[in-house]
Each structure stands twice: as C-alpha cells, then as structure tokens.
Amino acid sequence: MDGNILLIVLFAAIVIAALVFGALAARRRRQALAGLAARLGLRFDPDADHGLAGQFGFLDKLAMGDNRHAFNVLSGPFRGHEIMAFDYHYETHSTDSKGNRTTHHHYLSVFILFLPRSFPELRIVREGWFSKIAQVFGYDDIDFESAEFSRAFCVRSKDKKFAYDVCHTRMMEYLLANRDLSVEIENRALALVFEGQLSPQRIESNLARLLEIRSRLPDYLFTKV
C-alpha cells in the first residue's frame, strides 16, 4: 500500500475512534447526570438549549463567542433554593497566515442559584495575568483590608458598596479556602463558572458550595427597598 494512502487510512481510523470514544463518553455522562438528578429530585434535560444563553447573557462568560448553548441541564429546588446547573458550549475562531479558519470549541460548567431580588454586577475571580493586564489599561479591581484576599482575587463592580457588603470577613475567609471558585452576581443570579466539564461526581459538591456562598450574603441585602 502506498505510504500516503496508509497515512490517510490511519488518520481516518484515529478520527473515527475519537468520535466513537467521544460519543460513548458523552452518553455515560448523560446517564450519570440523569441518575444524579433523580437522586436529588431535580429535572434533567440533556438536549441543547440555545435560549439559556440569552436568558443569562448578562453573565460575562455566557456572552462569549458564538453557537452558544447549554445542555445536560439540571434544575429545580435544592435544599430550599431554586438552582440550575448545566454544561455550556461556545465557539471562537482563528485564522492562520494562510487564511485557513479554525473553529475552537469551549466548554464550561455553570451553577446558578436564583436570588429573591435583583443586584448589580459583581465579579470575584482569581487574580491572574489577564486581570493584571486589565489593570494596566485602567480596569482597576477593588481592594480590601485583607491583603491576602486582594492578592488572591480580582473583584470588580460598579457598585463598590455592594462589593464590600458581599466580601465581608466570613466571605473572604471562605473564598480563600476555596480558591478555585469564580463567582458572579448580577440581576437575580448567583453563579459559579468553571472551565471545562466537571465530572458528575463534582456536581453536588459544587451545588453545596453555591449554597454556602448564598448563606454568607448578609440578610440586609434582601430587605433593602
């Protein structure tokens, strides 16, 4: 067999094997999430939902790229709060020097707790290179009395008082103990967003962490007129 033909056959076999493996992994994930939803008393919908991208488009991560959609959606009451958790997909594109266009697929794991009133945008994310670069261009984050917290997290909000109300001592202590969290509050949503698709085994524990953050929001925030 000609060497070029052999390479083509091998490449095709690898692509087919990858597609089959991906399909089987996605099926196992759906089954595991369906079982989790049944155990927790939540609704489960594995199908792509493009409407959620618009519904939560005010959340920064859910407004990126195109072909945005949620799937594997769990929703319903969880320990006294209305929640939603789902896988999320969006696409970005790049073009090389020869004009070839490549599509990049990105996946997120999103956890949302619905709040009883609307709030201004507040983002609490881990401090990193992007946030440091943004500060150079004038996008300053909010500093707190805890130097350790200010070094670990970038906090941004147009309403500084609201940021200080949320990031009190107990909240900062919890976030410092859970440094993988990225928190966003806006409108009636309290959200945790993770890069990639978390394993089904990590869904319930992160729902619990979402509720833990909610429990640390001061009561007076919900009684203000």
Secondary structure, 3 states (H helix, E strand, C coil): CCHHHHHHHHHHHHHHHHHHHHHHHHHHHHHHHHHHHHHHCCEEECCCECHHHHHCCCCHHHHCCEEEEEEEEEEEEECCEEEEEEEEEEEEEEECCCCCEEEEEEEEEEEEEEEEEEEEEEEEEECCHHHHHHHHCCCCCCCCCCHHHHHHEEEECCCHHHHHHHCCHHHHHHHHCCCCCCEEEEEEEEEEEEECCCCHHHHHHHHHHHHHHHHCCCHHHHCCC
